[in-house]
Amino acid sequence: MTNEKKHSPTEAPTGRSNPLPWVAAALFILGLAVVAGFYWSSNMKVQKVYYEGHSFVSEAQLREIEIPTGIHPDSLNTMQIIDQFEQIPYVKRAAVDVTPGGNLTIRISERKPVAMLADGDTKRYVDEEGVRLPVVLNRAVNVPLLYGFDAGAAGDTLSGQEAQAALNFLGQLREKPVSDATISEIAWTDNGIVALTNQHGVKLIFGKKDFGTRLRNWEAFYAEIIKQKGIESMRSVDLRFQGQIVTHEQ
């Protein structure tokens, strides 16, 4: 008689470890990070103030605006601080950033001069929006002189149709390298915009409109005629007429 042996089936090893300890450890670390972050945030205080992006405005002038330290950043009236900085004529925009260490960085975007207003002995720069800017020692900018407008006070804005036309002309001028390189002085007159070349002071009459087209015509005239005859042969060039350029030669 044969004895049959019965064996209980053995379970094959699955190779899986229990994930619960790892999950618990991760949650514990996350909890510590949250608690530490909350503690750091609640105890963070403004330590120092730094400035970036300024060139025409000195750091000493920026520091005249008082920013309290030793308090939590949330206690700062950032909108009021920004408004104070943007009262400085050269400051177009200001932003306040808080670093992880509790320091403040004031980021400054400055206005850029596009012309120098000449009003008698008074000189001021003006930006693309017509904001008058003070002349800063050792910060000369190569921009054309602009006549025909009151120098006014720094921070004030040029207004009126004539001023807008002059600003429009300056904007068109900056986009045209040849014109920008050959024109050094601009004036608003009864005939509109009248400019002088930086060589031999040739008078260029642009009128009161269509500045982009008339500047292109000047560049074409400069390339074709001035290069042949020489700029010293010209007294004035009138670009106000469609389809023709009127010149007066020496």
C-alpha positions, 0 to 999 in steps of 0.5 A, a space after each residue: 500500500 502506497 502512502 501518499 504524502 500531502 504537502 501544503 503549498 508554499 507561497 512564493 515570495 513577492 519581493 514587495 516591502 511594506 510602503 507604510 514606513 516610507 510614507 510615514 517618514 515622508 509625511 513626517 519630513 513634510 510636516 517638519 518643513 511646514 512647521 519650519 516654514 511657518 516659524 520662519 515666515 512668522 518670525 521673518 523681519 526686514 533686515 536690509 534694503 538693496 536697490 537695483 536698476 538705477 543709474 541716473 538716480 543715486 542710491 543716496 537719493 533712493 535712501 532718502 525714502 524711509 523704509 522701516 526695518 526690524 518689522 515683518 514684511 507684511 507690515 510694510 505698506 508696499 503700495 505707498 513705498 512704490 508710490 514714493 519712489 515713482 515720485 522721483 522724476 527718473 523712476 518710471 516704475 518701482 517694485 518691491 521684492 522680499 528675499 528669503 533672508 528677510 531683505 528687501 530689494 527695490 527694483 527700479 526701472 528708469 526713464 530714458 532721455 530722448 532729447 534735451 530741452 534748451 530754454 535759455 540757460 535752463 537745460 532739462 532732459 525729456 523722455 518719450 512720454 514728455 516727462 522733464 528730467 533733471 540733468 545729472 552730473 557726469 551722466 551726459 546722454 547723446 540726444 538731440 537738443 529740443 527748442 521751442 518749449 518751456 524747460 519747466 520743473 523736473 517731473 512735469 510733463 510736456 503737454 499740448 499738440 505741439 509737444 505731442 508732435 515733437 515727441 512723435 518726431 523724436 520717436 520716429 527719429 530714434 527708429 531711423 539710424 541715418 536720421 538719428 546720426 545726422 540730426 543734432 538739433 530740433 525746434 518747434 516753429 510756425 512751420 512745424 519741426 525744423 531740424 539742423 544737421 550735425 554737420 554744417 548746420 543744414 536746415 531741414 524742414 519737416 512740417 507738422 505731420 507724416 514724420 516717418 515718411 519725411 524722415 525716410 525721404 531725408 535718408 534717401 536724399 542724403 544717400 543719393 544727393 548729399 553723398 554726391 554734392 557734399 552736405 556743405 553745398 546745402 543751406 536748407 532742405 524742405 521735405 514737406 511736399 509730397 513727391 518732391 524735395 525743395 532745396 536751397 544750395 549755397 
